[in-house]
Every structure is written in structure tokens, then in C-alpha cells.
């Protein structure tokens, strides 16, 4: 504390659009959550967030694809032994998932909370 003023709490997050396989790779890539793994974002935090704006397809499909990518290449995405993508109930009406990742030394592991928000227009049979 400086001069008796408490430090304001912060929750850092990165947001990416999700609409196809390429966008999912960007979500997981250099300008997505790799920013956390490399310490460019949330360097002093042990928890941070990712927002996925689902513009095509469903939240469930994108969540399943992201989970599969982590399962298939855990070393590539620095997933800890018990840090695989799992559902995390934060707000009952939001689809949120948790994953845990190693970061570059000397940074500690980071917990990422992924909230996928539906922005795709529902199809209608008009």
C-alpha cells in the first residue's frame, strides 16, 4: 500500500472472435493466450481470463474443439498435468471453462478462465 491506499483488484482478460478453425488457432496463438504464457499479459497474476465471441457455430462446438486441441497437444499449449479444459461454474448462464498452464521461468503457473459468449445469429426457418 502506498500512502494508506489499497491496491485496486484487477482481472486481466484477452478477447478473440471465434468463427472457424483458424480463429480457434488465433485464440490459442501468439496474440491470444500465449500472451499470458510468455508473461506479456498478467505477468504478476496467477489467474486471468479469455473471452471468446462466438460469431459462427455454437458455443458448445467451439468449446469442444478448443478442449480437443489442448488434449491433443498439451505440451504445445503448456497444459499442466491436472490443468485440462474443464467446465467452471462462475455465472450460471455463461459457458465458462478453466485450464491451467505453465509459463516461462520465473513466472508461476496461471489459471485461465475462458468464457464463450454467443454472438451468432440463430438460424430460423422463415
KAUR-V947221 format. One record per residue. N is the residue number from 1. RES is the residue in three letters. PHI is phi in whole degrees, -180 to 180 (999 if undefined). OMEGA is omega in radians with two decimals (none if undefined). D_LAST is the distance of its C-alpha to the last C-alpha in Angstrom with 2 decimals. Layout:
# KAUR-V947221
n=N res=RES phi=PHI omega=OMEGA d_last=D_LAST
n=N res=RES phi=PHI omega=OMEGA d_last=D_LAST
This chain:
# KAUR-V947221
n=1 res=UNK phi=999 omega=3.12 d_last=60.34
n=2 res=UNK phi=-111 omega=3.13 d_last=61.65
n=3 res=UNK phi=55 omega=3.07 d_last=63.60
n=4 res=UNK phi=76 omega=-3.13 d_last=62.29
n=5 res=UNK phi=-101 omega=3.14 d_last=58.60
n=6 res=UNK phi=-72 omega=3.08 d_last=56.27
n=7 res=UNK phi=-70 omega=-3.13 d_last=54.03
n=8 res=UNK phi=-70 omega=3.08 d_last=50.39
n=9 res=UNK phi=-68 omega=3.13 d_last=48.09
n=10 res=UNK phi=-136 omega=3.00 d_last=45.55
n=11 res=UNK phi=-133 omega=-3.07 d_last=42.61
n=12 res=UNK phi=-86 omega=3.09 d_last=41.83
n=13 res=UNK phi=-148 omega=3.08 d_last=38.49
n=14 res=UNK phi=-119 omega=-3.13 d_last=36.85
n=15 res=UNK phi=-124 omega=3.10 d_last=33.14
n=16 res=UNK phi=-141 omega=3.04 d_last=31.20
n=17 res=UNK phi=-80 omega=3.09 d_last=27.65
n=18 res=UNK phi=-123 omega=3.12 d_last=26.23
n=19 res=UNK phi=-146 omega=3.13 d_last=23.75
n=20 res=UNK phi=-162 omega=-3.11 d_last=25.64
n=21 res=UNK phi=-62 omega=-3.14 d_last=29.05
n=22 res=UNK phi=-62 omega=-3.14 d_last=30.85
n=23 res=UNK phi=-68 omega=3.07 d_last=29.74
n=24 res=UNK phi=-67 omega=3.07 d_last=30.96
n=25 res=UNK phi=-64 omega=3.09 d_last=34.28
n=26 res=UNK phi=-66 omega=3.10 d_last=34.49
n=27 res=UNK phi=-57 omega=-3.12 d_last=33.88
n=28 res=UNK phi=-90 omega=-2.97 d_last=36.87
n=29 res=UNK phi=-93 omega=-3.02 d_last=38.81
n=30 res=UNK phi=-53 omega=-3.12 d_last=41.50
n=31 res=UNK phi=-100 omega=3.07 d_last=39.61
n=32 res=UNK phi=-108 omega=-3.05 d_last=37.76
n=33 res=UNK phi=-75 omega=3.02 d_last=39.58
n=34 res=UNK phi=-61 omega=3.08 d_last=42.59
n=35 res=UNK phi=-58 omega=3.10 d_last=43.54
n=36 res=UNK phi=-74 omega=-3.07 d_last=44.41
n=37 res=UNK phi=-65 omega=-3.13 d_last=46.20
n=38 res=UNK phi=-88 omega=3.13 d_last=48.35
n=39 res=UNK phi=84 omega=3.08 d_last=49.13
n=40 res=UNK phi=-73 omega=3.07 d_last=47.60
n=41 res=UNK phi=-118 omega=3.00 d_last=45.45
n=42 res=UNK phi=52 omega=-3.09 d_last=46.61
n=43 res=UNK phi=-54 omega=-3.09 d_last=50.02
n=44 res=UNK phi=-98 omega=-3.09 d_last=51.62
n=45 res=UNK phi=-109 omega=3.06 d_last=48.80
n=46 res=UNK phi=-105 omega=3.09 d_last=48.32
n=47 res=UNK phi=-141 omega=3.11 d_last=44.66
n=48 res=UNK phi=-152 omega=-3.06 d_last=41.84
n=49 res=UNK phi=-130 omega=3.00 d_last=38.08
n=50 res=UNK phi=-127 omega=3.02 d_last=35.27
n=51 res=UNK phi=-108 omega=3.07 d_last=31.82
n=52 res=UNK phi=-115 omega=3.10 d_last=28.98
n=53 res=UNK phi=-89 omega=-3.08 d_last=25.91
n=54 res=UNK phi=-77 omega=-3.07 d_last=23.16
n=55 res=UNK phi=-102 omega=3.04 d_last=20.96
n=56 res=UNK phi=-143 omega=-3.11 d_last=19.41
n=57 res=UNK phi=80 omega=-3.09 d_last=19.33
n=58 res=UNK phi=-114 omega=3.06 d_last=20.39
n=59 res=UNK phi=-57 omega=-3.09 d_last=23.54
n=60 res=UNK phi=-62 omega=3.14 d_last=24.76
n=61 res=UNK phi=-65 omega=3.13 d_last=24.58
n=62 res=UNK phi=-67 omega=3.11 d_last=26.46
n=63 res=UNK phi=-61 omega=3.14 d_last=28.93
n=64 res=UNK phi=-64 omega=3.14 d_last=29.67
n=65 res=UNK phi=-67 omega=3.11 d_last=30.23
n=66 res=UNK phi=-63 omega=3.11 d_last=32.52
n=67 res=UNK phi=-60 omega=3.13 d_last=34.42
n=68 res=UNK phi=-63 omega=3.13 d_last=34.90
n=69 res=UNK phi=-62 omega=3.11 d_last=36.25
n=70 res=UNK phi=-68 omega=3.12 d_last=38.76
n=71 res=UNK phi=-64 omega=-3.09 d_last=39.80
n=72 res=UNK phi=-73 omega=-3.08 d_last=40.31
n=73 res=UNK phi=-137 omega=-3.10 d_last=42.37
n=74 res=UNK phi=-62 omega=3.12 d_last=43.91
n=75 res=UNK phi=-69 omega=3.12 d_last=46.87
n=76 res=UNK phi=-58 omega=-3.09 d_last=44.78
n=77 res=UNK phi=-101 omega=3.05 d_last=42.95
n=78 res=UNK phi=56 omega=-3.13 d_last=46.15
n=79 res=UNK phi=-74 omega=3.10 d_last=44.77
n=80 res=UNK phi=-72 omega=-3.08 d_last=47.58
n=81 res=UNK phi=-54 omega=-3.12 d_last=48.57
n=82 res=UNK phi=-113 omega=-3.04 d_last=46.69
n=83 res=UNK phi=-107 omega=-3.13 d_last=44.15
n=84 res=UNK phi=-62 omega=3.12 d_last=41.15
n=85 res=UNK phi=-57 omega=3.08 d_last=37.60
n=86 res=UNK phi=-138 omega=3.10 d_last=37.08
n=87 res=UNK phi=-67 omega=3.12 d_last=34.79
n=88 res=UNK phi=-132 omega=3.14 d_last=36.40
n=89 res=UNK phi=-81 omega=3.09 d_last=35.47
n=90 res=UNK phi=-108 omega=3.04 d_last=36.02
n=91 res=UNK phi=-127 omega=-3.00 d_last=33.25
n=92 res=UNK phi=-55 omega=-3.06 d_last=31.45
n=93 res=UNK phi=-93 omega=3.12 d_last=27.92
n=94 res=UNK phi=-112 omega=3.07 d_last=28.49
n=95 res=UNK phi=-90 omega=-3.11 d_last=28.68
n=96 res=UNK phi=-124 omega=-3.10 d_last=32.24
n=97 res=UNK phi=-131 omega=-3.12 d_last=34.53
n=98 res=UNK phi=-125 omega=3.00 d_last=38.23
n=99 res=UNK phi=-142 omega=-3.11 d_last=40.31
n=100 res=UNK phi=-126 omega=-3.00 d_last=44.00
n=101 res=UNK phi=-136 omega=2.97 d_last=45.60
n=102 res=UNK phi=-72 omega=3.05 d_last=49.07
n=103 res=UNK phi=-125 omega=3.13 d_last=49.83
n=104 res=UNK phi=-62 omega=3.08 d_last=52.51
n=105 res=UNK phi=-62 omega=0.14 d_last=56.00
n=106 res=UNK phi=-99 omega=-3.07 d_last=57.15
n=107 res=UNK phi=-73 omega=3.09 d_last=53.80
n=108 res=UNK phi=-75 omega=3.06 d_last=52.91
n=109 res=UNK phi=-57 omega=3.10 d_last=49.76
n=110 res=UNK phi=-130 omega=3.03 d_last=46.57
n=111 res=UNK phi=-94 omega=3.07 d_last=43.81
n=112 res=UNK phi=-110 omega=3.05 d_last=40.37
n=113 res=UNK phi=-103 omega=-3.07 d_last=37.56
n=114 res=UNK phi=-108 omega=3.07 d_last=34.14
n=115 res=UNK phi=-111 omega=-3.13 d_last=31.22
n=116 res=UNK phi=-103 omega=-3.05 d_last=27.78
n=117 res=UNK phi=-108 omega=-3.12 d_last=25.29
n=118 res=UNK phi=-77 omega=3.06 d_last=21.49
n=119 res=UNK phi=-122 omega=-3.13 d_last=20.19
n=120 res=UNK phi=-72 omega=3.07 d_last=17.31
n=121 res=UNK phi=-74 omega=3.09 d_last=13.82
n=122 res=UNK phi=-68 omega=3.10 d_last=11.88
n=123 res=UNK phi=-77 omega=3.09 d_last=9.13
n=124 res=UNK phi=-123 omega=-3.13 d_last=5.75
n=125 res=UNK phi=-106 omega=3.14 d_last=3.81
n=126 res=UNK phi=-84 omega=none d_last=0.00
